[in-house]
Amino acid sequence: MAKVGNYYYEQLNKEQQRAYYAMKEGLLNLQDSFMVPMLSGKELSDIYFMIRMDCPAIFYTVTFSYKYYADSTAVEMIPQYLFSKDKIREHRQAMESRVKKLARQAANLDEKGKELFIHDFIVANVKYDKLKKEYSHEIIGALGNGVAVCEGIAKAVKILCDELNIWCIIALSEANPDKGIKYRHAWNVIRIDGQYYHLDVTFDNTLSRDDTVRYDYVNLSDKQIFRDHEPVIWKVPACNDNDHFYYKEKKISWTTTDEVRKRTKQAVKKGKVLLFHWRGGYLTREVLAELLEIFDEEAGAKNKHAYVSVNWPQAVLRVRFEDGAGEKQLEMEEANEGEKHEHDR
């Protein structure tokens, strides 16, 4: 595979970097235990996590124990492996050939084409794992078993970007129990044509249905992503460019109700789903009411009914038109649906 990045390694001090290097070598060589510099339990835990964000190819361990020795300047770390060592070698080979095979399909595309190839592959082939099995946090869940949680999806995006020589890291936000967010969330920051953007394939994955692939979280700026994402735990590059958000670039980001009416007419006539981003100021309840009226009028003119789904934080609306009258007209979408369900269990 292409050389993995060391983004989080570079954020550490010298002593932490020594621990990072010792852990990484020990894990790559499948050692039963290895010595690392004496650090606090939290530092060891953070570094262990950072290594696996920088190097998604280390997919076969998620936790460890350690032993302190009196008068020692080192700690003995004992990784817990998810599989036997023979099985790990077998899985490593399978993952490596899987990544190479997938990357070959996108090798001749430009950076944006490669990004969309990865996004669409995951949306089409990976299901959100509500049971949260251990391997679902790793690439083997996403690329081997077709199930993953946000961490596994973000790692799969990164390893494919690494293979296709696209700069990409994993961003991680803290839980916020006050808001009902019980788990950390992971997504990616990606560099396309020299600019940094947020890319959250998990959120698009949970929104995509009925053969409609969603791109609500492709190439977002800081301002856009943090409307419905918590602040990151560890620093990531600033994403200041608002101009290459997917819907804006594809010209399905509209600023006037006249444009919405024109496009609604076309969608009703052709019997197609209408999907667009609203950019005509904030999507307030008043604006939404005005848009719903347009959908109803245009659908009613053809004896159809409009069913509307709204991703409120990102101002993305999806409208399908069906014959006759329906009961539920408006649905507020939860982009992190899989994780919300997990909270309710």
Backbone torsions as a table, in degrees:
resi	resn	phi	psi	omega
1	MET	NA	158.1	179.1
2	ALA	-60.9	155.7	-176.9
3	LYS	-57.9	126.9	-179.8
4	VAL	-74.6	152.1	-179.7
5	GLY	-77.7	170.4	176.4
6	ASN	-134.0	44.9	-175.1
7	TYR	-55.8	-49.3	-176.0
8	TYR	-74.9	-29.9	174.6
9	TYR	-54.6	-41.5	-175.5
10	GLU	-71.1	-12.6	178.8
11	GLN	-89.7	-3.2	-174.7
12	LEU	-95.2	158.6	173.3
13	ASN	-79.9	174.7	-172.2
14	LYS	-58.2	-44.5	-178.6
15	GLU	-65.0	-42.3	178.4
16	GLN	-65.5	-37.1	177.8
17	GLN	-63.7	-37.3	177.4
18	ARG	-63.5	-40.8	178.2
19	ALA	-64.6	-43.2	179.1
20	TYR	-56.8	-49.7	-176.7
21	TYR	-63.0	-43.7	-179.2
22	ALA	-64.4	-41.7	178.6
23	MET	-64.4	-46.5	-176.8
24	LYS	-60.8	-45.9	178.8
25	GLU	-61.6	-44.6	-179.9
26	GLY	-60.7	-41.7	-178.9
27	LEU	-72.0	-40.9	178.6
28	LEU	-63.9	-33.1	-179.2
29	ASN	-92.5	6.3	176.6
30	LEU	56.0	38.6	179.2
31	GLN	-71.8	147.8	178.6
32	ASP	-70.4	-32.7	175.9
33	SER	-158.7	162.0	178.7
34	PHE	-156.6	154.3	-177.7
35	MET	-91.8	137.0	176.1
36	VAL	-133.0	159.5	179.3
37	PRO	-57.1	149.7	-178.5
38	MET	-67.9	109.8	177.1
39	LEU	-130.9	171.1	178.0
40	SER	-70.2	160.6	178.5
41	GLY	-58.3	-39.2	-179.8
42	LYS	-64.7	-43.4	179.2
43	GLU	-61.2	-45.1	179.9
44	LEU	-59.9	-43.0	-178.5
45	SER	-65.4	-44.5	178.8
46	ASP	-62.2	-44.4	-178.1
47	ILE	-65.1	-40.5	177.6
48	TYR	-57.3	-41.9	179.6
49	PHE	-68.9	-43.7	-178.9
50	MET	-60.3	-40.6	179.0
51	ILE	-58.0	-43.1	-175.4
52	ARG	-77.5	-17.1	171.3
53	MET	-80.4	-39.4	177.0
54	ASP	-70.7	-33.5	-172.5
55	CYS	-127.4	78.1	-177.9
56	PRO	-62.4	-13.2	176.9
57	ALA	-67.9	-16.4	172.9
58	ILE	-89.2	82.6	-172.1
59	PHE	-108.0	4.9	-166.9
60	TYR	-110.7	15.2	174.5
61	THR	-149.0	137.9	177.8
62	VAL	-123.4	-11.8	-178.5
63	THR	-150.4	172.8	-176.3
64	PHE	-155.0	164.8	167.4
65	SER	-121.9	170.5	179.6
66	TYR	-151.7	158.9	179.8
67	LYS	-124.9	129.6	171.9
68	TYR	-94.0	143.6	175.8
69	TYR	-118.4	139.5	178.9
70	ALA	-58.6	140.8	177.3
71	ASP	60.9	19.3	179.1
72	SER	-105.2	150.4	176.0
73	THR	-98.6	7.7	-177.8
74	ALA	-129.2	163.3	178.1
75	VAL	-122.2	141.4	174.4
76	GLU	-93.3	120.3	178.7
77	MET	-99.7	137.8	-179.1
78	ILE	-123.9	99.5	-178.7
79	PRO	-71.0	147.5	172.7
80	GLN	-101.9	117.1	-178.9
81	TYR	-90.4	144.4	-177.7
82	LEU	-76.3	-21.6	-176.9
83	PHE	-137.7	169.0	172.4
84	SER	-66.5	160.5	-176.8
85	LYS	-63.5	-38.2	176.8
86	ASP	-61.7	-41.3	-179.7
87	LYS	-66.6	-39.0	178.8
88	ILE	-60.6	-45.9	-179.8
89	ARG	-60.6	-40.6	179.3
90	GLU	-63.8	-48.2	179.6
91	HIS	-63.4	-38.5	-179.8
92	ARG	-60.1	-45.1	179.6
93	GLN	-62.9	-43.3	-179.8
94	ALA	-63.8	-43.1	-180.0
95	MET	-65.0	-42.3	-179.2
96	GLU	-62.0	-44.4	-178.4
97	SER	-72.2	-31.8	176.5
98	ARG	-63.0	-46.6	-179.2
99	VAL	-63.5	-45.3	-179.5
100	LYS	-62.7	-42.7	-178.6
101	LYS	-63.6	-43.8	178.6
102	LEU	-65.1	-45.1	-177.6
103	ALA	-62.3	-34.2	179.5
104	ARG	-58.1	-34.3	-178.1
105	GLN	-66.3	-23.0	-176.7
106	ALA	-111.1	2.9	-171.0
107	ALA	-56.1	-33.1	-175.3
108	ASN	-93.2	2.9	-179.9
109	LEU	-84.0	161.1	174.0
110	ASP	-77.9	177.7	-174.2
111	GLU	-57.1	-44.4	-179.0
112	LYS	-65.8	-39.0	177.8
113	GLY	-63.0	-40.3	178.0
114	LYS	-64.1	-43.7	179.4
115	GLU	-59.0	-47.1	-178.1
116	LEU	-69.2	-33.0	175.8
117	PHE	-60.2	-47.3	-179.8
118	ILE	-62.9	-48.1	179.4
119	HIS	-55.5	-51.8	-174.6
120	ASP	-68.4	-35.0	178.0
121	PHE	-61.3	-46.3	-177.2
122	ILE	-68.5	-42.2	178.1
123	VAL	-59.6	-38.7	-177.0
124	ALA	-79.3	-27.8	-168.1
125	ASN	-118.4	-5.7	-177.3
126	VAL	-120.6	130.2	175.7
127	LYS	-101.3	144.7	176.4
128	TYR	-68.8	128.5	-175.9
129	ASP	-91.7	99.4	-177.2
130	LYS	-69.4	-19.5	-179.7
131	LEU	-82.8	-13.9	176.6
132	LYS	54.0	56.0	175.0
133	LYS	-66.0	157.2	-176.2
134	GLU	-58.6	-42.7	-176.5
135	TYR	-71.1	-11.8	178.7
136	SER	-71.8	-11.1	175.8
137	HIS	-87.4	0.2	-172.2
138	GLU	-126.2	168.8	-179.2
139	ILE	-63.1	-25.9	-178.5
140	ILE	-67.0	-28.2	174.7
141	GLY	-69.0	-52.9	-176.4
142	ALA	-68.3	-48.7	-171.8
143	LEU	-94.6	-15.4	-179.4
144	GLY	-103.6	-43.0	-174.2
145	ASN	-110.7	-6.2	178.4
146	GLY	71.3	17.5	174.1
147	VAL	-134.2	143.8	-179.7
148	ALA	-164.3	162.2	167.2
149	VAL	-103.4	-177.2	-173.0
150	CYS	-55.3	-39.2	-177.9
151	GLU	-64.1	-43.7	178.8
152	GLY	-64.6	-38.2	178.6
153	ILE	-67.4	-45.6	-180.0
154	ALA	-61.9	-37.4	178.1
155	LYS	-68.9	-37.4	177.7
156	ALA	-64.9	-41.3	176.4
157	VAL	-59.5	-46.4	-177.0
158	LYS	-64.1	-44.1	-175.6
159	ILE	-68.0	-33.1	176.8
160	LEU	-71.9	-38.8	175.0
161	CYS	-62.6	-43.1	177.6
162	ASP	-56.4	-45.9	-177.8
163	GLU	-65.4	-31.7	-178.8
164	LEU	-95.9	12.1	177.6
165	ASN	57.3	41.2	172.6
166	ILE	-108.6	130.9	179.3
167	TRP	-65.8	126.7	-176.4
168	CYS	-156.7	139.4	174.0
169	ILE	-131.5	171.5	175.0
170	ILE	-103.7	129.9	175.3
171	ALA	-99.4	147.4	-177.0
172	LEU	-134.6	129.2	177.0
173	SER	-112.7	156.0	-177.9
174	GLU	-80.0	158.6	172.7
175	ALA	-68.7	160.4	175.3
176	ASN	-142.3	82.8	-174.8
177	PRO	-55.2	-30.7	179.4
178	ASP	-60.4	-30.2	178.9
179	LYS	-96.9	6.5	-178.7
180	GLY	81.4	13.7	178.8
181	ILE	-99.0	100.8	-171.5
182	LYS	-89.4	-10.0	-173.4
183	TYR	-127.5	153.1	169.0
184	ARG	-63.1	153.1	177.8
185	HIS	-124.3	139.8	-179.9
186	ALA	-119.3	141.2	173.1
187	TRP	-149.2	-165.0	-175.6
188	ASN	-122.3	152.1	163.5
189	VAL	-114.6	130.7	-171.2
190	ILE	-129.5	147.3	177.5
191	ARG	-107.9	117.4	-179.8
192	ILE	-122.0	125.0	-179.4
193	ASP	50.3	40.2	174.7
194	GLY	83.0	-2.4	-179.4
195	GLN	-113.4	146.2	179.0
196	TYR	-93.0	139.1	178.9
197	TYR	-140.8	156.2	170.2
198	HIS	-87.3	141.4	178.7
199	LEU	-137.6	113.5	-179.7
200	ASP	-117.1	92.5	-177.1
201	VAL	-72.2	-29.2	178.0
202	THR	-61.0	-47.0	-178.7
203	PHE	-63.1	-43.0	177.4
204	ASP	-64.8	-36.1	179.3
205	ASN	-60.2	-44.7	-176.6
206	THR	-74.7	-18.9	178.2
207	LEU	-89.0	-25.4	-173.7
208	SER	-74.4	128.5	177.4
209	ARG	-160.1	169.3	179.3
210	ASP	49.9	43.2	178.8
211	ASP	64.6	10.9	175.0
212	THR	-99.4	115.1	176.4
213	VAL	-86.1	130.9	-178.3
214	ARG	-99.4	146.1	-179.9
215	TYR	-129.1	32.5	-176.6
216	ASP	-63.9	-21.5	-173.7
217	TYR	-122.7	33.6	178.1
218	VAL	-104.8	116.1	175.6
219	ASN	64.8	57.3	178.1
220	LEU	-95.5	151.1	174.0
221	SER	-83.9	172.1	175.8
222	ASP	-55.8	-45.0	-177.3
223	LYS	-58.5	-41.6	-177.7
224	GLN	-73.1	-48.7	-172.5
225	ILE	-65.5	-37.4	-173.9
226	PHE	-81.5	8.2	169.0
227	ARG	-68.4	-31.0	180.0
228	ASP	-139.0	23.6	173.5
229	HIS	-126.3	143.4	176.7
230	GLU	-74.0	160.4	177.7
231	PRO	-60.2	150.9	-177.9
232	VAL	-75.6	150.6	179.2
233	ILE	-76.4	-48.2	179.9
234	TRP	-113.7	140.7	-172.9
235	LYS	-54.1	138.6	172.7
236	VAL	-127.5	162.4	-179.8
237	PRO	-61.2	149.4	176.5
238	ALA	-66.8	136.8	177.8
239	CYS	-114.6	96.6	-171.2
240	ASN	-104.0	-7.8	-173.9
241	ASP	-86.7	118.7	178.6
242	ASN	-95.5	-4.9	-166.7
243	ASP	-89.5	-8.1	-175.9
244	HIS	-118.2	20.8	170.4
245	PHE	-55.7	137.0	-170.9
246	TYR	-50.4	-51.6	-174.4
247	TYR	-67.9	-33.8	178.6
248	LYS	-65.7	-43.2	-179.1
249	GLU	-66.3	-34.0	-179.4
250	LYS	-86.7	5.1	178.6
251	LYS	60.7	36.1	170.5
252	ILE	-119.9	41.4	174.9
253	SER	-126.3	107.7	-168.8
254	TRP	-111.7	151.9	-172.6
255	THR	-116.2	-7.9	-178.5
256	THR	-130.6	152.4	178.0
257	THR	-70.0	-27.1	177.0
258	ASP	-61.9	-43.4	178.7
259	GLU	-63.3	-42.9	179.8
260	VAL	-61.5	-42.4	-179.8
261	ARG	-63.1	-44.7	-179.4
262	LYS	-59.6	-46.6	-178.6
263	ARG	-69.4	-32.7	178.6
264	THR	-65.7	-45.0	176.8
265	LYS	-52.5	-48.7	-178.4
266	GLN	-62.0	-44.0	-177.3
267	ALA	-65.2	-41.7	179.2
268	VAL	-63.2	-46.0	-178.5
269	LYS	-60.2	-42.4	-177.0
270	LYS	-87.2	-5.9	-178.0
271	GLY	67.1	34.4	-177.6
272	LYS	-107.5	158.7	174.5
273	VAL	-74.7	138.0	177.4
274	LEU	-101.3	123.0	179.9
275	LEU	-132.0	123.1	-178.8
276	PHE	-155.4	166.1	177.3
277	HIS	-107.7	132.0	177.9
278	TRP	-91.1	122.0	-176.2
279	ARG	-124.3	16.2	-178.6
280	GLY	-91.9	55.9	-175.1
281	GLY	88.1	-177.4	-177.1
282	TYR	-62.1	144.0	174.9
283	LEU	-81.9	85.2	179.3
284	THR	-85.7	172.4	177.6
285	ARG	-63.3	-34.3	179.4
286	GLU	-66.2	-45.3	179.0
287	VAL	-63.2	-43.5	179.7
288	LEU	-60.3	-42.3	179.6
289	ALA	-60.2	-39.7	178.8
290	GLU	-65.5	-41.4	179.3
291	LEU	-67.0	-40.6	179.1
292	LEU	-61.4	-37.7	178.3
293	GLU	-62.8	-42.0	177.9
294	ILE	-61.4	-47.5	-179.5
295	PHE	-59.4	-43.9	-178.5
296	ASP	-63.9	-45.6	-178.3
297	GLU	-62.2	-48.2	-176.7
298	GLU	-69.5	-36.1	178.1
299	ALA	-69.6	-44.4	-178.7
300	GLY	-60.8	-34.0	179.4
301	ALA	-61.0	-22.5	179.8
302	LYS	-114.1	22.2	-179.0
303	ASN	55.5	38.4	177.1
304	LYS	-119.1	171.7	179.6
305	HIS	-125.0	140.2	-178.7
306	ALA	-97.2	127.2	173.2
307	TYR	-108.5	121.9	-170.9
308	VAL	-117.5	131.0	172.5
309	SER	-115.2	136.2	-176.5
310	VAL	-125.6	125.4	167.3
311	ASN	-93.1	90.6	-170.1
312	TRP	-58.8	-50.5	-176.4
313	PRO	-58.3	-35.6	-176.8
314	GLN	-100.3	3.2	176.5
315	ALA	55.2	44.2	177.3
316	VAL	-110.8	131.1	-179.5
317	LEU	-118.9	139.4	176.1
318	ARG	-124.3	124.9	-176.3
319	VAL	-126.8	127.3	172.8
320	ARG	-116.5	147.0	-175.2
321	PHE	-115.2	124.0	-178.2
322	GLU	-130.2	157.1	-179.6
323	ASP	-63.7	148.3	172.4
324	GLY	77.1	-174.3	-179.6
325	ALA	-96.8	145.1	-179.7
326	GLY	-121.3	167.7	-177.7
327	GLU	-85.9	-61.7	-172.6
328	LYS	-93.0	116.2	-175.8
329	GLN	-95.1	-34.8	-171.7
330	LEU	-123.6	131.7	177.9
331	GLU	-128.6	128.9	174.3
332	MET	-89.2	121.6	-175.6
333	GLU	-85.8	146.1	171.7
334	GLU	-108.8	111.4	-176.3
335	ALA	-66.5	-29.8	179.5
336	ASN	-98.8	45.7	-173.4
337	GLU	-52.0	-47.2	-178.5
338	GLY	-58.2	-42.4	-178.3
339	GLU	-73.5	-33.1	177.0
340	LYS	-62.8	-45.7	179.5
341	HIS	-58.7	-40.4	-179.3
342	GLU	-62.2	-37.7	-179.8
343	HIS	-61.6	-33.9	-173.4
344	ASP	-81.3	-8.6	-174.2
345	ARG	-66.2	NA	NA
